[in-house]
Amino acid sequence: MNRALSAEPSCHSAIAVSPRASRRGSRALVAFLAVVTFVAVVSAGAAAQETAGGAADPLADLLARHYEARGGLEVLRAVDTMHVEGVAKAQGMELGFEIWRQRPTFYRQQMSMQGMQSIQAYDGAVAWGVNPMTGSSKPAPLPEGLAATTILQADFDGVLVDWKRKRAKLELGDVVDLGAPLGKAHVIEATLQGGGQQTFYIGVEDHLLRRTVQTADQGMGPVEVTVDFVEYAEVGGLKVPKRQVINSAMGRAELEFTRTELDVDVDPEIFYMPGQTADASLSLDQILERHFAARGGAEGVQTVRATGKLGFMGLNIPLVISLAKPGKSRLEADMAGSKMILAYDGEQAWTVSPLQAITTPEALSAEAADLIELFGGFLWGILEQAQADGWALSLTGVETVGRDETYAIEMKQGEQVRRAFLGGEDFLERRFSLDAEFMGTQQQIDALLTLYAEQAGLMVPRSITLNSGGAPVATVELEAVETGVSFAEGHFSMPPAETPAEQ
């Protein structure tokens, strides 16, 4: 059974736009709304027991009173889903918006303007959106800054609940006078895990959240945003925001929440980015042409260096990947101060792995060389590399990978067979599979490539998950990519056997 508040008999689902509204004004209002949607729905708080010092601790006491004023921490944590409808007024316009939330971090906000729909969403793994102001109505992953803001908004309980577990830091400040109608308030400064700052103002008399100040990025650069909580209403035993005023460098906006529903049925599919659709009429040549264009001119890149983290057996290991055409690869992982190297110079694969008692360079099999060389394909294109190495390519049809229809392309060279799956609309690799020896046994290895972003002129996957036998065994998270790098002579070649590992 859902619990709801309706400020009017019928909720706003349509948007009235003033004839004077400009395209620029619409974009600014979208930014306003996206910044405040999280604090608009659930005012943040923290459990008193999370602050050291017991009942005498002023911060713990303030937070306990704040939760009591809201309706109680137990009641708040019992809410699993939330749906909000409202109207925003700014720059001579009125826009309707809706927000859906579900524990633990599912989030979707959408609004309509001039017949177009804008969406920002997070499915617990990928932040994505639709921004018609860019001229496209297709869903796409959000830019890094905007994605970070959306992920913060997706935290159902907010920064101050379980703040120690979220590795935030809280500091109780002075009492300040916010003026009418907000009155005096206690200041709480929050430092987030990633280093961001957020300031909360808790009313002295009613102990409700009265103001927040934070810096948010909505795709136009960081902007400081102040949200005043002017009016509250009670829904299902909880106090929820009813009216807000938002101020930033972009101007002033007012938000009225006309309907708030708790524990309402929500279709979980709305939080996920819609899958891509493939065109079965395209030929292999047409698909490859679009794929190479989508990859961003990899044919003109001769060297690449990427840095990131290798996730393996519960560890996050610093990783450096060096690549040079034709077919040279070197992977370096810092294993607790010991450098592990896997390299291929185009003729010989070799390794150094002190944790495996391989302290001097040791040759590897040709099959190992193929696996090492694959990392080059992940970065500048598996099919581009396969063509250069003389593999025969054929289109075998359309297959589904995750939520996407993909073009399945088979690669053959002698007895070896590999498969690549390209997104039906973006033509980027979604999955790559082959049979190879892994940890002493012959297995099918799958690589899932996600979170593509432009790096140094290339469109590269920032996240690569390696599966063996149907189970994930390792992940690679890329942080930076450079092209046109000059490597030292012999960087990829196996040194003499007596060379110490550190050299």
BELCORUR-V465000 format. One record per residue. N is the residue number from 1. D_CENTER is the distance of its C-alpha to the mean C-alpha in Angstrom with 2 decimals. Layout:
# BELCORUR-V465000
N;D_CENTER / N;D_CENTER
This chain:
# BELCORUR-V465000
1;32.22 / 2;30.08 / 3;31.04 / 4;30.86 / 5;32.02 / 6;33.26 / 7;34.60 / 8;36.45 / 9;38.04 / 10;35.64 / 11;32.00 / 12;30.70 / 13;29.01 / 14;30.26 / 15;29.73 / 16;32.72 / 17;32.10 / 18;34.81 / 19;36.59 / 20;36.02 / 21;32.23 / 22;30.85 / 23;27.77 / 24;26.82 / 25;27.42 / 26;25.21 / 27;22.26 / 28;22.99 / 29;23.26 / 30;19.91 / 31;18.45 / 32;20.71 / 33;19.64 / 34;15.88 / 35;16.51 / 36;18.74 / 37;17.72 / 38;16.56 / 39;19.72 / 40;21.74 / 41;21.36 / 42;21.51 / 43;23.12 / 44;21.81 / 45;24.22 / 46;24.96 / 47;27.39 / 48;30.60 / 49;31.02 / 50;27.92 / 51;29.89 / 52;32.54 / 53;36.07 / 54;36.77 / 55;38.13 / 56;39.65 / 57;36.34 / 58;35.97 / 59;32.17 / 60;32.34 / 61;35.13 / 62;33.33 / 63;30.22 / 64;32.56 / 65;34.35 / 66;31.19 / 67;30.13 / 68;33.68 / 69;33.69 / 70;30.57 / 71;32.24 / 72;31.40 / 73;28.46 / 74;29.59 / 75;29.54 / 76;26.08 / 77;24.63 / 78;26.54 / 79;24.57 / 80;22.10 / 81;21.19 / 82;21.65 / 83;22.37 / 84;23.27 / 85;25.13 / 86;26.33 / 87;27.64 / 88;26.68 / 89;29.49 / 90;29.23 / 91;31.06 / 92;33.50 / 93;31.03 / 94;30.08 / 95;26.84 / 96;26.05 / 97;22.63 / 98;21.33 / 99;18.64 / 100;17.96 / 101;16.59 / 102;16.97 / 103;16.83 / 104;15.01 / 105;11.64 / 106;12.08 / 107;12.26 / 108;13.67 / 109;15.62 / 110;17.95 / 111;21.03 / 112;23.76 / 113;25.64 / 114;28.57 / 115;27.98 / 116;24.31 / 117;21.29 / 118;18.06 / 119;14.97 / 120;11.68 / 121;10.01 / 122;7.57 / 123;8.98 / 124;8.13 / 125;5.86 / 126;4.36 / 127;4.54 / 128;7.81 / 129;11.23 / 130;14.84 / 131;16.61 / 132;20.30 / 133;21.21 / 134;19.98 / 135;22.57 / 136;20.38 / 137;19.86 / 138;17.58 / 139;14.07 / 140;11.47 / 141;7.79 / 142;7.60 / 143;8.82 / 144;7.48 / 145;9.70 / 146;9.24 / 147;5.50 / 148;6.79 / 149;9.69 / 150;8.42 / 151;6.86 / 152;10.30 / 153;12.09 / 154;10.97 / 155;12.99 / 156;16.10 / 157;18.66 / 158;17.37 / 159;17.56 / 160;21.26 / 161;21.43 / 162;21.34 / 163;20.60 / 164;22.08 / 165;19.96 / 166;16.86 / 167;18.68 / 168;19.35 / 169;22.81 / 170;25.11 / 171;28.28 / 172;30.89 / 173;32.41 / 174;35.46 / 175;36.51 / 176;36.22 / 177;37.72 / 178;35.27 / 179;38.25 / 180;39.06 / 181;37.74 / 182;35.22 / 183;37.81 / 184;37.41 / 185;34.26 / 186;33.14 / 187;30.37 / 188;27.55 / 189;25.41 / 190;22.04 / 191;20.27 / 192;16.68 / 193;15.49 / 194;13.70 / 195;16.93 / 196;16.40 / 197;19.43 / 198;20.25 / 199;23.87 / 200;25.27 / 201;28.84 / 202;30.61 / 203;33.89 / 204;37.04 / 205;38.97 / 206;36.59 / 207;33.75 / 208;31.13 / 209;28.15 / 210;29.66 / 211;27.29 / 212;23.88 / 213;23.13 / 214;19.78 / 215;18.20 / 216;15.32 / 217;13.86 / 218;14.07 / 219;14.14 / 220;17.66 / 221;17.27 / 222;17.41 / 223;19.92 / 224;21.67 / 225;21.91 / 226;24.64 / 227;24.70 / 228;28.13 / 229;28.59 / 230;32.01 / 231;32.75 / 232;31.81 / 233;32.85 / 234;33.23 / 235;31.46 / 236;32.15 / 237;33.38 / 238;30.43 / 239;30.54 / 240;27.77 / 241;27.45 / 242;29.82 / 243;29.87 / 244;27.94 / 245;28.54 / 246;25.80 / 247;26.80 / 248;25.09 / 249;26.17 / 250;25.49 / 251;28.14 / 252;28.78 / 253;27.63 / 254;28.81 / 255;26.98 / 256;29.04 / 257;27.64 / 258;30.12 / 259;28.92 / 260;26.90 / 261;26.90 / 262;26.13 / 263;25.83 / 264;25.88 / 265;25.17 / 266;21.74 / 267;20.96 / 268;17.72 / 269;17.27 / 270;16.51 / 271;12.95 / 272;12.16 / 273;11.99 / 274;15.66 / 275;16.78 / 276;18.56 / 277;22.36 / 278;24.57 / 279;27.95 / 280;30.49 / 281;33.08 / 282;31.48 / 283;33.32 / 284;32.01 / 285;32.93 / 286;31.07 / 287;27.88 / 288;28.18 / 289;28.92 / 290;25.75 / 291;23.71 / 292;25.20 / 293;24.64 / 294;20.92 / 295;20.61 / 296;21.95 / 297;25.40 / 298;25.01 / 299;28.77 / 300;29.46 / 301;27.49 / 302;29.73 / 303;27.85 / 304;24.28 / 305;23.03 / 306;19.50 / 307;18.46 / 308;15.88 / 309;16.07 / 310;17.80 / 311;17.17 / 312;20.59 / 313;22.70 / 314;20.57 / 315;20.56 / 316;18.08 / 317;20.40 / 318;20.30 / 319;20.62 / 320;22.20 / 321;22.70 / 322;25.63 / 323;26.67 / 324;29.76 / 325;31.50 / 326;33.35 / 327;31.58 / 328;31.30 / 329;28.49 / 330;28.11 / 331;25.56 / 332;26.04 / 333;24.60 / 334;25.73 / 335;26.86 / 336;28.06 / 337;29.97 / 338;31.20 / 339;29.99 / 340;29.47 / 341;29.92 / 342;29.66 / 343;31.09 / 344;32.81 / 345;35.09 / 346;35.78 / 347;38.71 / 348;38.12 / 349;35.18 / 350;35.47 / 351;33.89 / 352;34.37 / 353;33.10 / 354;34.94 / 355;33.39 / 356;35.09 / 357;38.25 / 358;37.84 / 359;38.69 / 360;40.09 / 361;38.70 / 362;39.23 / 363;39.18 / 364;36.95 / 365;37.63 / 366;36.96 / 367;34.49 / 368;32.49 / 369;32.64 / 370;31.03 / 371;28.06 / 372;27.64 / 373;27.97 / 374;25.18 / 375;22.60 / 376;24.06 / 377;23.50 / 378;19.80 / 379;19.50 / 380;22.12 / 381;22.64 / 382;24.23 / 383;26.69 / 384;27.74 / 385;28.63 / 386;30.34 / 387;32.51 / 388;33.48 / 389;34.50 / 390;36.64 / 391;34.83 / 392;35.96 / 393;33.27 / 394;33.72 / 395;31.81 / 396;32.14 / 397;30.56 / 398;27.48 / 399;25.50 / 400;22.49 / 401;19.46 / 402;17.08 / 403;17.11 / 404;18.15 / 405;21.72 / 406;22.19 / 407;25.18 / 408;26.60 / 409;28.35 / 410;30.74 / 411;31.78 / 412;35.19 / 413;37.19 / 414;40.30 / 415;39.46 / 416;35.76 / 417;33.33 / 418;29.59 / 419;27.25 / 420;24.28 / 421;22.34 / 422;21.11 / 423;18.97 / 424;21.52 / 425;20.36 / 426;18.36 / 427;20.66 / 428;18.16 / 429;18.55 / 430;16.80 / 431;19.14 / 432;22.07 / 433;24.83 / 434;28.11 / 435;30.75 / 436;31.25 / 437;32.59 / 438;30.10 / 439;31.43 / 440;34.93 / 441;34.56 / 442;33.97 / 443;30.76 / 444;28.36 / 445;25.23 / 446;22.11 / 447;19.15 / 448;15.96 / 449;14.06 / 450;10.53 / 451;7.81 / 452;10.92 / 453;11.50 / 454;14.95 / 455;16.38 / 456;20.07 / 457;20.95 / 458;19.41 / 459;16.58 / 460;15.22 / 461;12.77 / 462;10.59 / 463;10.52 / 464;13.95 / 465;15.26 / 466;19.06 / 467;21.01 / 468;24.76 / 469;27.02 / 470;24.19 / 471;22.51 / 472;19.59 / 473;21.26 / 474;18.93 / 475;15.50 / 476;14.98 / 477;12.01 / 478;13.16 / 479;13.08 / 480;15.88 / 481;18.19 / 482;21.76 / 483;24.35 / 484;28.11 / 485;28.35 / 486;31.90 / 487;32.29 / 488;35.41 / 489;38.17 / 490;37.90 / 491;34.22 / 492;33.72 / 493;37.26 / 494;38.43 / 495;40.53 / 496;43.94 / 497;43.92 / 498;45.28 / 499;42.44 / 500;40.77 / 501;37.09 / 502;36.21 / 503;37.64
